[in-house]
Amino acid sequence: MANEFDDGSFWDKVKHFALKAGKEVIEKALWLYYAAQQPNTPVWAKTVIYGALVYFVLPVDAVPDAIPVAGFTDDLGALAAALGTVSMYVTDEVKRIAAEKMKEWFGA
């Protein structure tokens, strides 16, 4: 999965849909992204993370993102499922880094 994941696609989608997707979806995506960047996150966890992030950045998914309100519910579900599986690797440091990025994009 990691070789199918593309950093550029992830950041493009996050930047383009940040306001539309809402803080909750973006925060979860960032937690996973930064957890995958940690050297102590094992390969199996990175595979789960990248699987969810690939789904998040795919232009076509179960519920099209262009649909108001409902468009990101499937993305949030995929991210939440991945978080439930790899939560032990979403450390305080990962959350701090994500919070800094959230503050940069959304303000305090």
C-alpha positions as CSV (number, residue, x, y, z in Angstrom):
1,M,0.0,0.0,0.0
2,A,2.8,2.4,0.8
3,N,4.0,2.4,-2.8
4,E,0.5,3.2,-4.0
5,F,0.3,6.2,-1.6
6,D,1.4,9.5,-3.0
7,D,2.3,12.4,-0.6
8,G,1.4,14.9,-3.3
9,S,-2.1,13.5,-3.7
10,F,-2.6,13.5,0.0
11,W,-1.6,17.1,0.5
12,D,-3.5,18.3,-2.6
13,K,-6.7,16.7,-1.3
14,V,-6.2,17.9,2.2
15,K,-5.6,21.5,1.1
16,H,-8.4,21.5,-1.5
17,F,-11.0,20.0,0.7
18,A,-9.9,21.1,4.2
19,L,-12.8,23.5,4.8
20,K,-15.4,21.4,3.1
21,A,-14.3,18.1,4.8
22,G,-14.2,19.8,8.2
23,K,-11.7,19.7,10.9
24,E,-12.6,16.3,12.2
25,V,-11.8,14.5,8.9
26,I,-8.6,16.5,8.3
27,E,-7.4,16.0,11.9
28,K,-7.9,12.2,11.6
29,A,-6.1,12.1,8.3
30,L,-3.2,14.1,9.7
31,W,-2.9,11.8,12.8
32,L,-2.6,8.8,10.5
33,Y,-0.2,10.6,8.1
34,Y,2.1,11.6,10.8
35,A,1.9,8.2,12.6
36,A,3.0,6.6,9.4
37,Q,6.0,8.9,9.3
38,Q,7.3,7.7,12.7
39,P,10.2,5.2,12.5
40,N,8.7,3.1,15.4
41,T,5.4,2.5,13.5
42,P,5.6,-1.1,12.3
43,V,5.0,-2.1,8.6
44,W,1.7,-3.7,9.3
45,A,0.4,-0.5,10.9
46,K,1.7,1.6,8.1
47,T,-0.1,-0.7,5.6
48,V,-3.4,-0.1,7.5
49,I,-2.7,3.7,7.6
50,Y,-1.7,3.9,3.9
51,G,-4.8,1.9,2.9
52,A,-7.0,4.4,4.6
53,L,-5.1,7.4,3.2
54,V,-5.2,6.0,-0.3
55,Y,-9.0,5.6,0.0
56,F,-9.1,9.2,1.3
57,V,-7.2,10.6,-1.7
58,L,-9.0,8.5,-4.3
59,P,-11.1,10.7,-6.6
60,V,-13.8,8.1,-6.8
61,D,-15.1,6.5,-3.6
62,A,-18.3,5.1,-2.1
63,V,-19.9,8.5,-1.4
64,P,-18.6,11.2,-3.8
65,D,-17.0,14.0,-1.9
66,A,-18.9,16.6,-3.8
67,I,-22.2,15.6,-2.1
68,P,-22.8,18.2,0.6
69,V,-22.6,16.9,4.2
70,A,-22.5,13.2,3.3
71,G,-19.6,13.3,0.9
72,F,-16.9,12.8,3.5
73,T,-18.7,10.3,5.8
74,D,-17.2,7.3,4.1
75,D,-13.7,8.9,4.3
76,L,-14.2,9.6,8.0
77,G,-15.3,6.0,8.4
78,A,-12.2,4.6,6.7
79,L,-10.0,6.9,8.7
80,A,-11.7,6.0,12.0
81,A,-11.4,2.3,11.3
82,A,-7.7,2.7,10.6
83,L,-7.3,4.8,13.8
84,G,-9.0,2.1,15.8
85,T,-6.6,-0.4,14.5
86,V,-3.4,1.6,14.9
87,S,-4.3,3.9,17.8
88,M,-1.3,2.8,19.8
89,Y,1.0,4.5,17.2
90,V,-0.9,7.8,17.3
91,T,1.2,9.2,20.1
92,D,1.1,12.6,21.8
93,E,3.9,13.7,19.6
94,V,1.9,12.7,16.4
95,K,-1.1,14.6,17.8
96,R,1.1,17.7,18.6
97,I,2.5,17.8,15.1
98,A,-1.0,17.4,13.6
99,A,-2.3,20.1,15.9
100,E,0.3,22.5,14.7
101,K,-0.7,21.9,11.1
102,M,-4.4,22.3,12.0
103,K,-3.6,25.6,13.7
104,E,-1.7,26.7,10.6
105,W,-4.6,26.0,8.4
106,F,-7.6,26.7,10.6
107,G,-6.3,29.1,13.2
108,A,-6.6,28.8,16.9
